[in-house]
Amino acid sequence: SGPALLKVITRFEFSKEMGDEFDYDLRIYEDNVFKTMQYFQTKRSKKVAYSGETNAAAGFKKVFLMDVPEGEHVYKIEVKKPGSGSVLCRPFLKTKVK
């Protein structure tokens, strides 16, 4: 519920076949209405690893912030180029003091 500040931490997942750098775009929708586009360029992280055998490697984290207006809202985040890879998103909501 707003007013609030939405902070989203993202990480692109690299497959073993991919290079060490990748650009990705995210489209953000508020209540099914396009709100904004976020553009990121990331590199394969050498420090972040998944446990066990996996075909994926994490990229560096990228962050974006968005103001949430008053009231309740539904947000959708989608990768602009489907099939380009997975993007992990972790949202945080900080309520603004009125």
N, C-alpha and C positions, 0 to 999 in steps of 0.2 A: 504494500500500500504506500502510496506517495503522500506528500512529497518525500523523495528519497534520492539517494545516489546509488546507481547500479555500477558495480565494478565487476568486470569479467576478465578472468585470467585464461588465456588460451595457449595451447601447445599443439603444433602440427606434428602428426606421426609420420615419420619417414619409413619407407620400406627399405629393405637391404639393397634393392635394385636402383634406388634413387640416388641422385648426387648429394652433395653436402649442403646445398642451399635451395630454398624454395620460396616463391611468392604465393600468398593466398589472400583471398578477399572474403569477407563475411558480410552478409546482408542481415540487417536487424529490423525486425518488424515489431510494432507495438499495436496490440489489438488488431492484428491482421492487416495493418497499414504499414507500408514501407517507411522506415524512419531514417536510416542512415546506412552507409557502407563503410567498412573499416578495411584498410589495406595494410598488409604486414609482409615483411621479408624476414625470414628466419634461417638459421643454420642448424645443422645436426648437433645436438649437445653431446659432448664427450663425457660429461659428469652424470647425466641422468640416464639410468638404465632400468629396464623392466626385469623383474626376477624370472628365472626359468628361461627356457628356449622360446624365443619369439622372433618373428620376422620384422618387428617394428622397432624403431628408435625414436625417441622424443626430440623435438626441436626446442630451442630456447623459448621461454615463456614470453608472451606478449600480452599487454594489458590495454583495455579501453574502458572509459568512464562514460556514463550517460545519466542525465537527469531524468528522474521519474516524476511525472506530474501527479497532482493530488488525485486520490482515488485508487481503485484496484485495476491492474492491467495484466495482460498476458503478453509475454515476449517470446519471439521465435528467432533463432539464429540459424542461418543456413550458409553452407559453403557455396560461393558463387559458381564454381566449376565442379559440378558433381562428378565423382569418379577420380578427382585429382588427389584424393587422400582423406584421411580422417583428421578432424580437428577436435581436440578435447577442450571443453569449456567448463569453467568453474565460476558460477556467479556468486557475488556477495552483495547484500543490500544493506545500506546504512541509512536509517531514517533521519531526515533533517529535522532540526528543532524548529517549531513554528514560531 
